[in-house]
């Protein structure tokens, strides 16, 4: 009898050991980098205003700079959601929406109503939502979309055969209508964004509408993840029509994914920083760069480039990310950067303007998760007038921010310093 009890205990411990080993293996599969990231400093880079810079970026990122585009920015949900809904209502052939966040609420209901109305009218409507980012999306919302004729799918839902991809999420916020009009930025489909960005419960963010040939590039970005999720290739004029010039802007849409082009986001940022000659204005919802990117920014400061950073202030959605970010602020301040903390609400912008000419915006944050782990999509606009307009937007954010000085950073309580250091040790996953 005693022997039988001992054997059962041994089998129990053996089973627990096997289970622990399997769990450890799953964690390692998700945390271990699938590709080797950028590790060495980039050499001399031509100025961002040069033809050579554009030529190199077209070759390196896999998408060229397209001409004949119109781009309009929309600030905060009060402007963004009406613009997106208007484009949905105007759709005649197809609507493709890919988003990290789709949460139940009033905004969700508006999008469900608009998307299903178009689907019932014969428009081909597809929605791809990230399984992790959209956990606050109730099943009734999914059921309503599907019942209304919308093809709805989750990106990388939890399953035994894809357990190694749980840490790879689509962080994109894309919408393409009729293959001609596309939206890209940082806004999720959720009530948190519904406002003017000046109240604590209204997130500060921006979205961009692109009309012209660059919309086809953004359609291809959506199509890649739709193909990976469903096995369906989107072809034909409903998705890739002949697109006349929509304006006079030069635009480059590009994407990144661990499955392909994983370094694209960081590469563009590094090239832009190294190609800067006068100024870098950077707005970051999450500023947790690796040492290579931090060094590039310090090198830019050393050669006389003015660097201004706008980061979140008192309102954050992740204390760990905030603390990991704060751990790096001292190096930037010591090198001569000016840093500002946005005060009114949660700051979610992702924007860079270099030398008053190159504007970079989209879904990618300034951290390793966007550089290596997530699927992201950005646009680059090569134009002085558009960059000047976006600098005006940044100036408005600066007016609502408080500047942080090096003495203030150094005066942090010891407990905050300890928390900053501890959080920074996890920066590779943030």
C-alpha positions in Angstrom: 0.0 0.0 0.0 2.8 2.4 0.9 4.6 1.5 -2.3 1.6 2.3 -4.4 1.2 5.7 -2.7 4.9 6.5 -3.4 4.5 5.5 -7.0 1.5 7.8 -7.4 3.5 10.7 -5.9 6.4 10.0 -8.2 4.1 9.9 -11.2 2.5 13.2 -10.0 5.8 14.9 -9.7 6.9 13.5 -13.1 3.8 14.9 -14.7 4.2 18.3 -13.1 7.8 18.3 -14.3 6.8 17.5 -17.9 4.1 20.2 -17.7 6.6 22.8 -16.4 9.0 21.9 -19.1 6.4 22.3 -21.8 5.3 25.7 -20.4 8.9 26.8 -20.2 9.3 25.7 -23.8 6.3 27.7 -24.9 7.5 30.8 -23.2 11.0 30.5 -24.8 9.4 29.9 -28.2 7.6 33.2 -27.8 10.3 35.3 -26.2 13.3 34.0 -28.3 13.8 36.3 -31.3 12.8 34.6 -34.6 15.2 36.8 -36.6 18.4 38.6 -35.9 17.7 42.3 -35.4 19.8 45.3 -36.3 23.0 45.3 -34.2 25.5 47.6 -35.8 25.5 51.3 -36.4 24.5 52.4 -39.8 27.2 54.2 -41.7 26.9 57.5 -43.5 23.3 58.2 -44.6 22.4 60.8 -47.2 20.3 63.7 -46.1 16.6 62.9 -45.9 15.9 65.6 -48.5 18.1 63.9 -51.1 17.1 61.8 -54.0 19.6 59.2 -52.8 17.8 58.8 -49.5 14.5 58.1 -51.2 16.2 55.7 -53.6 17.7 53.7 -50.8 14.6 53.6 -48.7 12.6 52.3 -51.7 15.1 49.5 -52.1 15.5 48.7 -48.5 11.9 48.7 -47.4 10.6 46.8 -50.5 8.1 49.5 -51.5 9.0 52.5 -53.6 7.9 56.1 -53.1 4.7 56.7 -55.0 3.8 60.0 -56.5 0.4 61.7 -57.0 -1.1 61.2 -53.5 -3.3 63.3 -51.3 -2.8 63.0 -47.5 -5.0 64.5 -44.8 -4.4 64.1 -41.0 -7.2 63.8 -38.5 -6.6 64.7 -34.9 -8.3 62.6 -32.2 -11.5 60.6 -32.3 -13.7 63.6 -32.7 -12.2 64.0 -36.2 -11.0 60.5 -37.0 -14.2 58.4 -36.5 -16.5 60.6 -38.6 -13.9 60.6 -41.4 -13.5 56.8 -41.3 -17.3 56.3 -41.1 -17.9 58.6 -44.1 -15.5 56.6 -46.2 -17.2 53.4 -45.2 -20.6 54.8 -46.2 -19.1 55.9 -49.5 -17.7 52.4 -50.3 -19.0 50.7 -53.5 -16.8 47.6 -53.9 -14.7 46.7 -50.9 -13.7 47.6 -47.3 -10.8 46.0 -45.5 -10.2 46.8 -41.9 -7.2 45.5 -39.8 -6.9 46.6 -36.2 -5.2 45.7 -33.0 -8.0 47.1 -30.8 -11.7 46.6 -31.4 -13.5 47.0 -28.1 -17.3 46.9 -27.4 -18.9 50.2 -26.9 -20.6 53.1 -28.7 -17.9 53.5 -31.3 -18.0 49.8 -31.9 -21.8 49.9 -32.5 -21.3 52.8 -35.1 -18.8 50.7 -37.0 -20.9 47.6 -36.9 -23.9 49.5 -38.2 -21.9 51.1 -41.0 -19.9 48.0 -42.0 -23.0 45.7 -42.1 -25.1 48.2 -44.0 -22.4 48.2 -46.7 -22.1 44.4 -46.7 -25.8 44.1 -47.1 -25.6 46.5 -50.1 -23.2 44.1 -51.8 -19.8 45.6 -50.8 -17.2 43.0 -49.9 -16.3 43.7 -46.2 -13.5 42.1 -44.3 -12.4 42.8 -40.7 -9.2 41.3 -39.2 -8.9 42.0 -35.4 -6.0 41.0 -33.2 -7.0 38.2 -30.8 -5.1 39.7 -27.9 -5.7 43.4 -28.5 -9.5 42.8 -29.0 -10.2 40.8 -25.9 -12.7 43.5 -24.8 -14.7 42.8 -28.0 -17.8 40.9 -26.9 -19.0 37.9 -28.9 -22.2 39.6 -29.7 -20.2 42.2 -31.7 -18.6 39.4 -33.7 -21.9 37.7 -34.2 -23.5 41.0 -35.4 -20.7 41.5 -38.0 -20.9 38.0 -39.4 -24.7 38.0 -39.4 -24.6 41.3 -41.4 -22.4 39.8 -44.1 -19.0 40.9 -42.9 -16.1 38.4 -43.1 -14.6 38.6 -39.7 -11.4 36.9 -38.5 -9.1 37.0 -35.5 -5.4 37.3 -36.1 -3.3 34.6 -34.3 -6.0 33.2 -32.0 -4.7 30.8 -29.4 -4.4 27.3 -30.8 -2.1 24.4 -30.2 -0.6 24.5 -33.6 0.4 28.2 -33.4 1.5 28.3 -29.8 4.8 29.8 -30.8 3.1 32.8 -32.3 1.2 34.1 -29.3 3.7 36.9 -28.8 3.3 38.0 -32.4 0.4 40.4 -32.7 -0.9 42.7 -35.5 -0.6 46.2 -34.1 -1.7 47.7 -37.4 -4.6 50.1 -37.7 -5.4 50.0 -41.4 -8.6 50.6 -43.4 -8.7 50.5 -47.2 -11.9 51.4 -49.1 -12.4 50.4 -52.7 -8.6 50.1 -53.0 -8.4 53.8 -53.5 -8.7 55.4 -50.1 -6.7 54.2 -47.1 -6.4 55.1 -43.4 -3.4 54.5 -41.2 -2.4 55.6 -37.8 -2.6 54.7 -34.1 -6.4 54.7 -33.4 -8.3 51.6 -32.3 -12.0 51.1 -32.7 -12.9 51.9 -29.1 -14.6 54.6 -27.0 -11.3 55.5 -25.4 -10.4 57.5 -28.5 -13.7 59.2 -28.8 -13.0 62.8 -27.9 -10.6 65.7 -28.5 -7.6 64.4 -26.6 -7.8 67.1 -24.0 -9.7 65.2 -21.3 -8.3 62.4 -19.1 -10.7 59.8 -20.6 -10.0 60.9 -24.2 -6.8 59.5 -25.7 -4.7 61.8 -27.8 -4.0 60.3 -31.2 -4.0 60.8 -34.9 -4.9 59.0 -38.2 -4.0 59.7 -41.8 -6.2 59.3 -44.9 -4.3 58.6 -48.1 -5.9 58.9 -51.6 -3.8 57.8 -54.6 -1.3 55.1 -55.6 0.0 54.6 -52.0 -3.4 53.2 -51.1 -2.5 50.1 -53.3 0.6 49.6 -51.1 -1.6 49.7 -48.0 -4.1 47.3 -49.6 -1.2 44.9 -50.1 -0.2 45.2 -46.5 -3.7 44.2 -45.4 -3.8 41.4 -48.0 -0.7 39.8 -46.6 -2.2 39.2 -43.2 -5.5 38.3 -44.6 -3.8 35.7 -46.7 -1.8 34.4 -43.7 -5.0 34.1 -41.7 -7.5 32.7 -44.2 -5.5 31.5 -47.2 -7.5 33.8 -49.5 -5.7 36.0 -52.0 -7.5 39.3 -52.7 -7.3 40.1 -56.4 -9.2 42.1 -59.0 -10.3 45.7 -59.6 -12.4 45.7 -56.4 -9.2 45.6 -54.5 -6.6 46.9 -57.0 -8.3 49.3 -59.3 -6.6 51.8 -61.7 -5.9 54.7 -59.3 -5.6 58.2 -60.8 -3.5 60.8 -59.0 -5.2 62.1 -55.9 -2.8 64.9 -55.2 0.8 65.9 -55.5 2.4 64.3 -52.5 5.1 61.6 -52.6 4.2 58.8 -50.1 5.7 55.5 -49.2 3.6 52.9 -47.3 5.6 50.1 -45.7 5.1 47.3 -43.2 7.0 45.0 -40.9 6.3 41.5 -39.5 8.4 38.8 -37.9 7.4 36.7 -41.0 9.0 39.2 -43.4 10.7 42.6 -43.2 10.9 42.5 -39.4 13.5 45.3 -39.3 11.6 47.7 -41.6 10.3 50.0 -38.8 13.5 50.3 -36.9 15.5 50.6 -40.2 13.4 53.6 -41.4 13.7 55.3 -38.0 17.4 54.7 -37.9 17.9 55.9 -41.5 15.8 59.0 -40.8 17.8 59.8 -37.6 21.1 59.4 -39.4 19.9 61.3 -42.4 18.8 64.3 -40.2 20.8 67.5 -40.7 18.8 70.1 -38.7 15.9 68.8 -36.6 14.1 65.7 -35.3 10.7 66.1 -33.7 9.4 62.9 -32.2 6.1 62.0 -30.6 6.2 58.6 -28.8 3.4 56.9 -27.0 6.0 54.3 -25.9 9.7 55.5 -26.0 11.8 52.4 -25.1 14.4 52.3 -27.8 17.3 49.8 -27.8 20.9 50.9 -27.4 21.5 51.1 -31.1 18.6 53.6 -31.6 19.4 55.5 -28.5 23.0 55.9 -29.8 21.7 57.1 -33.1 19.7 59.9 -31.4 22.7 60.9 -29.3 24.9 60.9 -32.3 22.4 63.2 -34.1 22.5 65.6 -31.1 26.3 65.5 -31.1 26.4 66.7 -34.7 24.1 69.6 -33.9 20.7 68.3 -34.8 17.9 69.7 -32.6 15.9 66.8 -31.0 12.5 67.3 -29.3 10.5 64.5 -27.8 6.9 64.4 -26.6 6.1 61.5 -24.4 3.1 60.6 -22.1 2.7 62.5 -18.9 0.5 61.5 -15.9 -1.9 59.4 -17.9 -0.6 56.1 -19.0 -2.0 52.6 -19.8 1.1 50.7 -18.7 3.2 51.7 -15.7 5.9 49.2 -16.6 6.4 50.8 -20.0 6.3 54.3 -18.5 9.0 53.3 -16.0 11.2 51.6 -18.6 10.9 54.7 -20.7 11.9 57.0 -17.8 15.0 55.0 -17.3 16.3 56.2 -20.7 15.3 59.8 -20.4 18.4 60.8 -18.6 20.7 59.7 -21.4 18.7 61.8 -23.9 18.6 64.9 -21.6 22.3 64.7 -20.9 23.0 64.5 -24.7 21.0 67.8 -25.2 17.5 66.6 -26.2 14.5 68.5 -25.0 11.7 66.3 -23.5 8.1 67.2 -22.9 5.3 65.3 -21.1 1.8 65.6 -22.4 -0.6 66.6 -19.6 -4.3 66.5 -20.5 -4.8 62.8 -21.4 -3.2 59.5 -22.4 -0.8 60.3 -25.2 -0.8 57.7 -28.0 0.8 59.5 -30.9 3.4 57.9 -33.2 5.0 60.7 -35.3 8.4 61.8 -36.5 9.2 64.9 -38.6 12.8 65.2 -39.8 14.4 68.4 -41.2 11.0 69.9 -41.9 10.6 67.5 -44.8 10.1 63.8 -43.9 7.0 62.9 -42.0 6.8 59.3 -40.6 3.5 58.1 -38.9 1.5 55.0 -38.4 1.1 52.2 -35.9 4.7 51.6 -34.9 5.8 52.7 -31.5 9.4 53.6 -30.6 10.2 50.3 -28.8 11.4 46.8 -29.4 7.8 45.3 -29.6 7.2 47.4 -32.7 10.7 47.0 -34.0 10.9 43.2 -33.7 7.7 41.4 -32.4 4.5 43.0 -33.8 3.1 43.4 -37.3 3.1 47.2 -38.0 2.3 49.6 -40.8 3.6 53.1 -41.4 3.6 55.8 -44.0 6.4 58.2 -45.0 5.5 61.5 -46.6 8.3 63.4 -48.4 7.1 67.0 -48.6 8.1 70.3 -46.9 4.6 71.8 -46.7 3.0 68.7 -45.2 5.9 68.5 -42.7 5.4 72.1 -41.8 1.7 71.4 -41.1 2.6 68.4 -38.9 5.1 70.6 -37.0 2.3 72.9 -36.2 0.4 70.0 -34.8 3.4 69.1 -32.6 3.6 72.7 -31.4 0.0 72.4 -30.2 1.0 69.3 -28.3 4.0 71.1 -26.8 1.7 73.8 -25.6 -0.2 71.2 -23.6 3.0 69.6 -22.2 5.4 70.3 -19.4 9.1 70.2 -20.2 11.3 67.8 -18.2 14.8 69.0 -17.2 17.8 66.9 -16.3 17.7 68.0 -12.6 14.0 67.1 -12.4 14.8 63.6 -13.8 17.7 63.2 -11.4 15.4 64.2 -8.4 13.2 61.1 -8.8 12.6 59.3 -5.5 14.7 56.2 -5.0 11.7 53.9 -5.2 10.9 55.4 -8.7 14.5 54.9 -9.8 14.4 51.3 -8.6 11.1 50.7 -10.5 12.5 52.4 -13.6 15.6 50.1 -13.6 13.6 47.0 -12.9 11.2 47.8 -15.7 14.0 48.5 -18.1 15.3 45.0 -17.7 12.2 43.8 -19.6 12.5 46.4 -22.4 13.1 43.7 -25.0 9.5 42.6 -24.6 7.9 46.0 -24.2 
